[in-house]
Amino acid sequence: MYQMKTIQTNFAVFMTLMLFVAASLSANATTTKERNAKEDRIKGLVIFSMIKYIQWPEASEELVIGVLSDDQNIIRLFNEIASERSNSNKKIVIKSFSTIREAAKHSDILFVPNENSAEFESHTNDVQKVLIITEKEGLCKLGSAINLITIDGKLRFEINRKAVEKSALKISSKLTEMGIEV
């Protein structure tokens, strides 16, 4: 009798867990886009926070952040963050680009989303005097100055000092201390 009750209890616990897992999978399927939007917002905020730790060689009135993407959600998000984080010294301008060569000519910072990283990988030598920020594993070793990565569920970033020096920019030691040097 005791053994039968234990089996029933274990089965009830198992079914409850299965229902919980099914509900979680269903919830995750419906919120994937929302979660990606949240991740994009966090990455955007990190990128904009890094600006104050970078010394630009030329004093200009605007800072152009190029995005190698035609994804209007990212462009809209970056414009929203730029308006929230207006810098009294420089006007922040967000521009969308379809080629890395064009972006390199007209950007101070270039964000290369994961889905467009192949464009960066095939043209790493075409980019100079632009701070390149990527988000794909291994791109910091290929020439990205900063690479946003996720470690144990937390957003971190790698820094490639050689790529930073190549871009003729100076990054504060405070920023390099927060990053993982590659």
KESE-135163 format. One record per residue (C-alpha): residue in one letter; z, y, x. Coordinates in pm, whole numbers, plus 50000, padded with zeros to 5 digits. Example, Ala and Ser with C-alpha at 12.3 -4.5 7.8 and 13.67 -1.06 7.14 Angstrom:
2
NODE, rest, w, v, u
NODE, a, 50780, 49550, 51230
NODE, s, 50714, 49894, 51367
This chain:
182
NODE, rest, w, v, u
NODE, m, 50000, 50000, 50000
NODE, y, 50094, 50240, 50280
NODE, q, 49771, 50162, 50465
NODE, m, 49562, 50232, 50152
NODE, k, 49732, 50570, 50105
NODE, t, 49666, 50658, 50472
NODE, i, 49297, 50570, 50433
NODE, q, 49276, 50784, 50117
NODE, t, 49449, 51074, 50294
NODE, n, 49222, 51045, 50598
NODE, f, 48917, 51031, 50373
NODE, a, 49034, 51342, 50184
NODE, v, 49089, 51529, 50512
NODE, f, 48746, 51414, 50635
NODE, m, 48574, 51531, 50315
NODE, t, 48754, 51866, 50328
NODE, l, 48640, 51915, 50687
NODE, m, 48285, 51817, 50594
NODE, l, 48284, 52071, 50311
NODE, f, 48419, 52336, 50546
NODE, v, 48149, 52259, 50806
NODE, a, 47877, 52267, 50538
NODE, a, 48008, 52599, 50405
NODE, s, 48022, 52740, 50759
NODE, l, 47667, 52632, 50834
NODE, s, 47550, 52785, 50508
NODE, a, 47733, 53110, 50582
NODE, n, 47593, 53119, 50934
NODE, a, 47241, 53065, 50805
NODE, t, 47270, 53364, 50572
NODE, t, 47436, 53593, 50826
NODE, t, 47226, 53520, 51135
NODE, k, 47030, 53843, 51090
NODE, e, 47355, 54034, 51033
NODE, r, 47511, 53876, 51342
NODE, n, 47205, 53965, 51550
NODE, a, 47228, 54323, 51424
NODE, k, 47594, 54331, 51529
NODE, e, 47507, 54189, 51871
NODE, d, 47228, 54443, 51910
NODE, r, 47468, 54724, 51817
NODE, i, 47722, 54608, 52074
NODE, k, 47452, 54584, 52341
NODE, g, 47327, 54929, 52247
NODE, l, 47677, 55074, 52271
NODE, v, 47724, 54911, 52612
NODE, i, 47395, 55054, 52737
NODE, f, 47484, 55404, 52615
NODE, s, 47832, 55374, 52768
NODE, m, 47678, 55294, 53106
NODE, i, 47490, 55626, 53113
NODE, k, 47797, 55820, 53219
NODE, y, 47839, 55595, 53525
NODE, i, 47488, 55662, 53658
NODE, q, 47379, 55957, 53868
NODE, w, 47018, 56057, 53808
NODE, p, 46822, 56205, 54103
NODE, e, 46655, 56483, 53908
NODE, a, 46829, 56721, 53676
NODE, s, 46628, 56717, 53356
NODE, e, 46714, 56821, 53005
NODE, e, 46645, 56483, 52849
NODE, l, 46712, 56121, 52925
NODE, v, 46447, 55880, 52798
NODE, i, 46559, 55533, 52704
NODE, g, 46253, 55314, 52668
NODE, v, 46261, 54995, 52467
NODE, l, 45999, 54734, 52548
NODE, s, 45959, 54631, 52186
NODE, d, 45803, 54737, 51861
NODE, d, 46105, 54607, 51665
NODE, q, 46186, 54903, 51442
NODE, n, 46541, 54775, 51382
NODE, i, 46625, 54810, 51753
NODE, i, 46454, 55149, 51776
NODE, r, 46640, 55273, 51466
NODE, l, 46969, 55138, 51602
NODE, f, 46921, 55306, 51941
NODE, n, 46830, 55636, 51772
NODE, e, 47144, 55609, 51558
NODE, i, 47363, 55546, 51863
NODE, a, 47190, 55829, 52051
NODE, s, 47272, 56073, 51771
NODE, e, 47635, 55953, 51765
NODE, r, 47668, 55969, 52141
NODE, s, 47492, 56294, 52211
NODE, n, 47556, 56406, 52564
NODE, s, 47603, 56780, 52603
NODE, n, 47421, 56774, 52938
NODE, k, 47111, 56582, 52828
NODE, k, 46926, 56509, 52510
NODE, i, 46879, 56134, 52470
NODE, v, 46533, 56032, 52352
NODE, i, 46441, 55678, 52245
NODE, k, 46083, 55560, 52286
NODE, s, 45917, 55232, 52204
NODE, f, 45665, 55081, 52448
NODE, s, 45436, 54780, 52433
NODE, t, 45368, 54746, 52807
NODE, i, 45601, 54762, 53101
NODE, r, 45362, 54982, 53300
NODE, e, 45360, 55247, 53028
NODE, a, 45736, 55223, 52986
NODE, a, 45795, 55260, 53360
NODE, k, 45596, 55584, 53365
NODE, h, 45786, 55748, 53079
NODE, s, 46144, 55613, 53090
NODE, d, 46462, 55674, 53282
NODE, i, 46620, 55357, 53143
NODE, l, 46418, 55065, 53015
NODE, f, 46576, 54806, 52788
NODE, v, 46383, 54478, 52780
NODE, p, 46493, 54261, 52486
NODE, n, 46501, 53887, 52541
NODE, e, 46188, 53824, 52333
NODE, n, 45981, 54052, 52562
NODE, s, 46124, 53937, 52895
NODE, a, 45799, 53757, 52992
NODE, e, 45633, 54099, 53020
NODE, f, 45904, 54207, 53266
NODE, e, 45890, 53879, 53459
NODE, s, 45516, 53914, 53519
NODE, h, 45533, 54282, 53625
NODE, t, 45857, 54319, 53819
NODE, n, 45684, 54499, 54107
NODE, d, 45534, 54763, 53875
NODE, v, 45870, 54914, 53794
NODE, q, 46030, 55171, 54024
NODE, k, 46266, 55462, 53969
NODE, v, 46363, 55322, 53629
NODE, l, 46693, 55155, 53552
NODE, i, 46591, 54820, 53401
NODE, i, 46835, 54656, 53162
NODE, t, 46754, 54304, 53043
NODE, e, 46928, 54035, 52843
NODE, k, 46789, 53703, 52963
NODE, e, 46958, 53464, 53204
NODE, g, 46821, 53498, 53558
NODE, l, 46640, 53831, 53522
NODE, c, 46885, 54017, 53743
NODE, k, 46771, 53797, 54032
NODE, l, 46408, 53888, 53951
NODE, g, 46463, 54263, 53977
NODE, s, 46651, 54382, 53673
NODE, a, 46923, 54631, 53770
NODE, i, 47156, 54527, 53487
NODE, n, 47141, 54207, 53284
NODE, l, 47348, 54165, 52968
NODE, i, 47475, 53808, 52933
NODE, t, 47719, 53617, 52718
NODE, i, 47993, 53419, 52889
NODE, d, 48244, 53226, 52679
NODE, g, 48136, 53421, 52372
NODE, k, 48192, 53760, 52536
NODE, l, 47931, 54012, 52642
NODE, r, 47927, 54068, 53017
NODE, f, 47675, 54220, 53253
NODE, e, 47533, 54141, 53593
NODE, i, 47440, 54412, 53845
NODE, n, 47171, 54382, 54109
NODE, r, 47251, 54647, 54375
NODE, k, 46911, 54610, 54544
NODE, a, 46732, 54684, 54215
NODE, v, 46960, 54984, 54159
NODE, e, 46882, 55117, 54507
NODE, k, 46509, 55057, 54445
NODE, s, 46535, 55273, 54132
NODE, a, 46677, 55557, 54348
NODE, l, 46984, 55582, 54126
NODE, k, 47350, 55582, 54213
NODE, i, 47592, 55381, 54005
NODE, s, 47962, 55454, 54002
NODE, s, 48187, 55197, 54166
NODE, k, 48374, 55180, 53835
NODE, l, 48066, 55031, 53671
NODE, t, 48001, 54786, 53954
NODE, e, 48363, 54671, 53937
NODE, m, 48321, 54588, 53567
NODE, g, 48002, 54388, 53628
NODE, i, 47917, 54065, 53803
NODE, e, 47730, 54135, 54125
NODE, v, 47415, 53929, 54177
